[in-house]
Amino acid sequence: MYRVVLIDDERMIVEGLRRVIPWQDYGCAVVGTAEDAASGAALIRELRPHIVFTDIRMPGQDGLTMLAGYPY
């Protein structure tokens, strides 16, 4: 099972992705969500997901900058 993290500053988007996509059909499980880049980066370090879906434009720090700072 692939671990998935969803990161978006709009809670409605995160909940929509979580509910609408049949994650189990794709061998995935949403293991965490975050509403900004700082908490998203912390969640990625903690949970070490296989897949990250992130908003690119978020207040404070954008999703691409957040991922660029993550040590793979």
N, CA, C and O atoms as a MOPAC input file, in Angstrom:
PM7 MOZYME 1SCF
protein

 N      0.85000 1    -1.17200 1     0.00000 1
 C      0.00000 1     0.00000 1     0.00000 1
 C      0.90100 1     1.24200 1     0.00000 1
 O      1.79100 1     1.38000 1     0.83900 1
 N      0.65100 1     2.13300 1    -0.94900 1
 C      1.40100 1     3.38600 1    -1.03200 1
 C      0.82800 1     4.40600 1    -0.04700 1
 O     -0.38700 1     4.58300 1     0.04000 1
 N      1.71400 1     5.06900 1     0.68900 1
 C      1.30400 1     6.10800 1     1.63500 1
 C      1.25700 1     7.45500 1     0.90700 1
 O      2.21000 1     7.83800 1     0.23000 1
 N      0.14500 1     8.16000 1     1.05600 1
 C     -0.08100 1     9.43100 1     0.36500 1
 C     -0.28300 1    10.54700 1     1.38500 1
 O     -0.95600 1    10.36000 1     2.39800 1
 N      0.31000 1    11.71900 1     1.10500 1
 C      0.09300 1    12.92400 1     1.90600 1
 C     -0.48700 1    14.00000 1     0.98600 1
 O     -0.00600 1    14.19200 1    -0.13100 1
 N     -1.51700 1    14.69700 1     1.45600 1
 C     -2.16400 1    15.77600 1     0.71200 1
 C     -1.88200 1    17.10000 1     1.41900 1
 O     -2.09200 1    17.23000 1     2.62500 1
 N     -1.39400 1    18.09600 1     0.63600 1
 C     -1.06200 1    19.39500 1     1.22000 1
 C     -1.68100 1    20.49900 1     0.37400 1
 O     -1.37800 1    20.62700 1    -0.81200 1
 N     -2.54900 1    21.29300 1     0.99000 1
 C     -3.19000 1    22.41500 1     0.30200 1
 C     -3.68900 1    23.39000 1     1.34900 1
 O     -4.15000 1    22.97800 1     2.41400 1
 N     -3.60100 1    24.68200 1     1.05700 1
 C     -4.05200 1    25.68000 1     2.02200 1
 C     -5.56900 1    25.81800 1     2.06200 1
 O     -6.09900 1    26.51300 1     2.92900 1
 N     -6.26700 1    25.18000 1     1.15400 1
 C     -7.72700 1    25.20000 1     1.16500 1
 C     -8.23000 1    23.84800 1     1.65700 1
 O     -8.11300 1    22.83500 1     0.96700 1
 N     -8.78700 1    23.85400 1     2.85500 1
 C     -9.25000 1    22.60900 1     3.48800 1
 C    -10.25800 1    21.85700 1     2.62000 1
 O    -10.26800 1    20.62600 1     2.60200 1
 N    -11.10100 1    22.59100 1     1.90600 1
 C    -12.10300 1    21.96000 1     1.04800 1
 C    -11.45000 1    21.11700 1    -0.05800 1
 O    -11.95500 1    20.05400 1    -0.41700 1
 N    -10.33900 1    21.59700 1    -0.58400 1
 C     -9.62900 1    20.85900 1    -1.63100 1
 C     -9.06200 1    19.56200 1    -1.05700 1
 O     -9.19500 1    18.49900 1    -1.66300 1
 N     -8.43500 1    19.65300 1     0.09900 1
 C     -7.86800 1    18.46300 1     0.73500 1
 C     -8.95500 1    17.43000 1     1.00200 1
 O     -8.79100 1    16.25500 1     0.67500 1
 N    -10.06200 1    17.86300 1     1.59500 1
 C    -11.15300 1    16.93100 1     1.89100 1
 C    -11.77300 1    16.36400 1     0.61800 1
 O    -12.14800 1    15.19300 1     0.57400 1
 N    -11.88000 1    17.19900 1    -0.42000 1
 C    -12.40900 1    16.71100 1    -1.69300 1
 C    -11.53100 1    15.62200 1    -2.27900 1
 O    -12.03300 1    14.58200 1    -2.70600 1
 N    -10.22700 1    15.84900 1    -2.30400 1
 C     -9.29700 1    14.83200 1    -2.81800 1
 C     -9.37100 1    13.55400 1    -1.99000 1
 O     -9.33900 1    12.44400 1    -2.52100 1
 N     -9.46800 1    13.73800 1    -0.69700 1
 C     -9.51300 1    12.58100 1     0.19800 1
 C    -10.76700 1    11.73600 1    -0.02800 1
 O    -10.70900 1    10.50700 1     0.00400 1
 N    -11.89600 1    12.40000 1    -0.25400 1
 C    -13.17900 1    11.69300 1    -0.36100 1
 C    -13.52900 1    11.22300 1    -1.76800 1
 O    -14.14200 1    10.16700 1    -1.92700 1
 N    -13.15200 1    11.98600 1    -2.78800 1
 C    -13.60200 1    11.68500 1    -4.14500 1
 C    -12.77000 1    10.58900 1    -4.81600 1
 O    -13.30300 1     9.77400 1    -5.56800 1
 N    -11.49300 1    10.57500 1    -4.54700 1
 C    -10.61500 1     9.59300 1    -5.19900 1
 C    -10.68800 1     8.27400 1    -4.43500 1
 O    -10.50900 1     8.24900 1    -3.21700 1
 N    -10.95100 1     7.17100 1    -5.15300 1
 C    -10.99200 1     5.86600 1    -4.48700 1
 C     -9.56400 1     5.34500 1    -4.26100 1
 O     -9.09300 1     4.47800 1    -4.99700 1
 N     -8.89800 1     5.86700 1    -3.26200 1
 C     -7.48000 1     5.59800 1    -3.03500 1
 C     -7.17300 1     4.10000 1    -2.96500 1
 O     -6.15900 1     3.65300 1    -3.50100 1
 N     -8.02600 1     3.33500 1    -2.32000 1
 C     -7.77900 1     1.90300 1    -2.17100 1
 C     -7.72400 1     1.19800 1    -3.52500 1
 O     -6.98300 1     0.22900 1    -3.69300 1
 N     -8.50600 1     1.68200 1    -4.48900 1
 C     -8.50700 1     1.08000 1    -5.82300 1
 C     -7.14300 1     1.20300 1    -6.49700 1
 O     -6.82000 1     0.43000 1    -7.39800 1
 N     -6.35000 1     2.16900 1    -6.06200 1
 C     -5.02300 1     2.41200 1    -6.63800 1
 C     -3.90900 1     1.90700 1    -5.72300 1
 O     -2.73300 1     2.18300 1    -5.96000 1
 N     -4.27500 1     1.18300 1    -4.69900 1
 C     -3.27800 1     0.65700 1    -3.76800 1
 C     -2.67800 1     1.72000 1    -2.88600 1
 O     -1.52100 1     1.61400 1    -2.47800 1
 N     -3.46300 1     2.76000 1    -2.58200 1
 C     -2.97800 1     3.89800 1    -1.80800 1
 C     -3.83200 1     4.11300 1    -0.55500 1
 O     -4.98600 1     3.69300 1    -0.47800 1
 N     -3.21900 1     4.78300 1     0.41700 1
 C     -3.93400 1     5.20500 1     1.61700 1
 C     -3.44700 1     6.60100 1     1.98000 1
 O     -2.24300 1     6.84300 1     2.05100 1
 N     -4.37800 1     7.51600 1     2.20800 1
 C     -4.02200 1     8.86000 1     2.65500 1
 C     -3.65300 1     8.74900 1     4.13100 1
 O     -4.49600 1     8.44100 1     4.97300 1
 N     -2.37500 1     9.00700 1     4.43100 1
 C     -1.89600 1     8.84900 1     5.80200 1
 C     -1.78300 1    10.17200 1     6.54400 1
 O     -1.57800 1    10.19600 1     7.75700 1
 N     -1.91900 1    11.29100 1     5.79700 1
 C     -1.84400 1    12.57800 1     6.45800 1
 C     -2.20100 1    13.72000 1     5.54600 1
 O     -2.10900 1    13.60800 1     4.32300 1
 N     -2.61500 1    14.83600 1     6.14900 1
 C     -2.92900 1    16.04800 1     5.40100 1
 C     -2.33200 1    17.24200 1     6.13800 1
 O     -2.12600 1    17.20900 1     7.35100 1
 N     -2.06000 1    18.30200 1     5.36700 1
 C     -1.54600 1    19.53300 1     5.95400 1
 C     -2.12800 1    20.71900 1     5.20400 1
 O     -2.52200 1    20.59900 1     4.04400 1
 N     -2.18100 1    21.87600 1     5.88100 1
 C     -2.78600 1    23.07100 1     5.29400 1
 C     -1.78000 1    24.16800 1     4.95800 1
 O     -2.17500 1    25.25400 1     4.53200 1
 N     -0.48500 1    23.90200 1     5.14400 1
 C      0.53600 1    24.87500 1     4.74800 1
 C      1.85300 1    24.14200 1     4.52700 1
 O      1.99000 1    22.97000 1     4.87600 1
 N      2.82000 1    24.84800 1     3.94400 1
 C      4.08800 1    24.22300 1     3.58900 1
 C      4.88800 1    23.78600 1     4.81300 1
 O      5.51100 1    22.72500 1     4.79500 1
 N      4.87900 1    24.58700 1     5.86900 1
 C      5.66100 1    24.24100 1     7.06100 1
 C      5.15900 1    22.94600 1     7.69400 1
 O      5.95200 1    22.05300 1     7.99300 1
 N      3.85700 1    22.84100 1     7.89800 1
 C      3.33100 1    21.60400 1     8.49200 1
 C      3.39600 1    20.45100 1     7.50100 1
 O      3.52700 1    19.29500 1     7.90100 1
 N      3.30500 1    20.76200 1     6.20300 1
 C      3.45000 1    19.72800 1     5.18300 1
 C      4.84300 1    19.13100 1     5.18700 1
 O      4.99900 1    17.91200 1     5.11200 1
 N      5.86400 1    19.98500 1     5.27400 1
 C      7.25000 1    19.50200 1     5.31300 1
 C      7.48700 1    18.63800 1     6.55000 1
 O      8.14900 1    17.60300 1     6.47400 1
 N      6.94400 1    19.06900 1     7.68500 1
 C      7.08700 1    18.28500 1     8.91700 1
 C      6.40300 1    16.92800 1     8.77700 1
 O      6.92500 1    15.91200 1     9.23700 1
 N      5.24000 1    16.91700 1     8.14600 1
 C      4.48900 1    15.68400 1     7.94700 1
 C      5.24400 1    14.72800 1     7.01600 1
 O      5.27300 1    13.51900 1     7.24900 1
 N      5.84200 1    15.27200 1     5.97800 1
 C      6.62600 1    14.44900 1     5.05100 1
 C      7.80600 1    13.80900 1     5.78200 1
 O      8.06900 1    12.61900 1     5.61500 1
 N      8.51400 1    14.59600 1     6.58900 1
 C      9.65000 1    14.05100 1     7.34400 1
 C      9.19300 1    12.96300 1     8.32400 1
 O      9.87500 1    11.95500 1     8.50700 1
 N      8.04600 1    13.18100 1     8.94100 1
 C      7.54300 1    12.22700 1     9.93400 1
 C      7.02600 1    10.93900 1     9.30000 1
 O      7.36700 1     9.84000 1     9.73900 1
 N      6.19800 1    11.08400 1     8.26000 1
 C      5.49900 1     9.92300 1     7.69400 1
 C      6.21300 1     9.25400 1     6.52600 1
 O      5.92500 1     8.10300 1     6.20000 1
 N      7.14400 1     9.96800 1     5.89500 1
 C      7.89900 1     9.44600 1     4.74600 1
 C      6.97900 1     8.77600 1     3.70200 1
 O      7.12800 1     7.59100 1     3.40400 1
 N      6.03500 1     9.55100 1     3.15800 1
 C      5.07900 1     8.98300 1     2.20200 1
 C      5.74400 1     8.62700 1     0.87800 1
 O      6.81400 1     9.13600 1     0.54300 1
 N      5.09900 1     7.75600 1     0.14600 1
 C      5.54700 1     7.40500 1    -1.20300 1
 C      5.13300 1     8.47300 1    -2.20900 1
 O      5.84300 1     8.72900 1    -3.18200 1
 N      3.96300 1     9.10200 1    -1.96700 1
 C      3.38100 1    10.06700 1    -2.89800 1
 C      2.94600 1    11.31000 1    -2.12800 1
 O      2.34400 1    11.21300 1    -1.05900 1
 N      3.26200 1    12.48900 1    -2.69000 1
 C      2.83300 1    13.75400 1    -2.10100 1
 C      2.07100 1    14.54200 1    -3.16100 1
 O      2.58100 1    14.78200 1    -4.25500 1
 N      0.85100 1    14.93900 1    -2.83000 1
 C      0.08000 1    15.86000 1    -3.66800 1
 C      0.09800 1    17.19500 1    -2.93800 1
 O     -0.37700 1    17.29400 1    -1.80700 1
 N      0.65100 1    18.23800 1    -3.59300 1
 C      0.73700 1    19.53200 1    -2.93600 1
 C      0.28800 1    20.65100 1    -3.85600 1
 O      0.47600 1    20.60800 1    -5.07200 1
 N     -0.30700 1    21.64300 1    -3.23900 1
 C     -0.64100 1    22.87800 1    -3.93500 1
 C      0.68300 1    23.58600 1    -4.23300 1
 O      1.59900 1    23.54700 1    -3.41100 1
 N      0.79100 1    24.21800 1    -5.37200 1
 C      2.00900 1    24.96000 1    -5.67800 1
 C      1.95400 1    26.33400 1    -5.02200 1
 O      2.94000 1    26.76800 1    -4.42600 1
 N      0.83300 1    27.02100 1    -5.12000 1
 C      0.69800 1    28.36400 1    -4.54300 1
 C      0.02400 1    28.29700 1    -3.19100 1
 O     -1.17400 1    28.03900 1    -3.07600 1
 N      0.84300 1    28.54100 1    -2.15100 1
 C      0.32800 1    28.60100 1    -0.78900 1
 C      0.95900 1    29.81400 1    -0.10800 1
 O      2.06100 1    30.22400 1    -0.47000 1
 N      0.26800 1    30.38600 1     0.87200 1
 C      0.84800 1    31.51800 1     1.59800 1
 C      2.12600 1    31.10400 1     2.33000 1
 O      2.24700 1    29.97400 1     2.80300 1
 N      3.06200 1    32.02500 1     2.41200 1
 C      4.30200 1    31.76000 1     3.13300 1
 C      5.34700 1    31.10500 1     2.27200 1
 O      6.34900 1    31.72900 1     1.92200 1
 N      5.13000 1    29.86900 1     1.92900 1
 C      6.07400 1    29.12700 1     1.09600 1
 C      5.28100 1    28.28400 1     0.11200 1
 O      4.28300 1    27.66100 1     0.47800 1
 N      5.72900 1    28.26500 1    -1.14400 1
 C      4.98800 1    27.47900 1    -2.12400 1
 C      5.39000 1    26.00200 1    -2.04800 1
 O      6.40900 1    25.65000 1    -1.45300 1
 N      4.57700 1    25.16100 1    -2.65600 1
 C      4.79300 1    23.71500 1    -2.60100 1
 C      6.08800 1    23.26000 1    -3.23900 1
 O      6.70700 1    22.31000 1    -2.75800 1
 N      6.51400 1    23.91000 1    -4.30900 1
 C      7.75500 1    23.50800 1    -4.97600 1
 C      8.96800 1    23.81800 1    -4.10900 1
 O      9.89400 1    23.01100 1    -4.03100 1
 N      8.97400 1    24.96700 1    -3.46300 1
 C     10.07000 1    25.31700 1    -2.56600 1
 C     10.09600 1    24.36000 1    -1.38200 1
 O     11.16800 1    23.95000 1    -0.93600 1
 N      8.93000 1    24.00600 1    -0.87700 1
 C      8.83700 1    23.05700 1     0.21900 1
 C      9.49200 1    21.73500 1    -0.17300 1
 O     10.28300 1    21.18000 1     0.59000 1
 N      9.16600 1    21.23400 1    -1.35300 1
 C      9.72900 1    19.95900 1    -1.79900 1
 C     11.21600 1    20.06000 1    -2.12700 1
 O     11.95800 1    19.09800 1    -1.93100 1
 N     11.65300 1    21.20500 1    -2.61900 1
 C     13.07000 1    21.38700 1    -2.95200 1
 C     13.94300 1    21.29000 1    -1.70500 1
 O     15.10400 1    20.88900 1    -1.79800 1
 N     13.41000 1    21.64600 1    -0.55500 1
 C     14.16600 1    21.59100 1     0.68900 1
 C     14.13900 1    20.23700 1     1.36200 1
 O     14.76200 1    20.05000 1     2.40800 1
 N     13.42400 1    19.28600 1     0.77500 1
 C     13.29100 1    17.96200 1     1.38600 1
 C     14.44700 1    17.06700 1     0.95700 1
 O     14.65700 1    16.89600 1    -0.24400 1
 N     15.20400 1    16.49200 1     1.88500 1
 C     16.31200 1    15.59500 1     1.51200 1
 C     15.79400 1    14.22900 1     1.09200 1
 O     15.20700 1    13.51300 1     1.90400 1
 N     15.99800 1    13.87100 1    -0.13200 1
 C     15.55000 1    12.56000 1    -0.63100 1
 C     16.59600 1    11.55100 1    -0.29900 1
 O     16.44100 1    10.37300 1    -0.61900 1

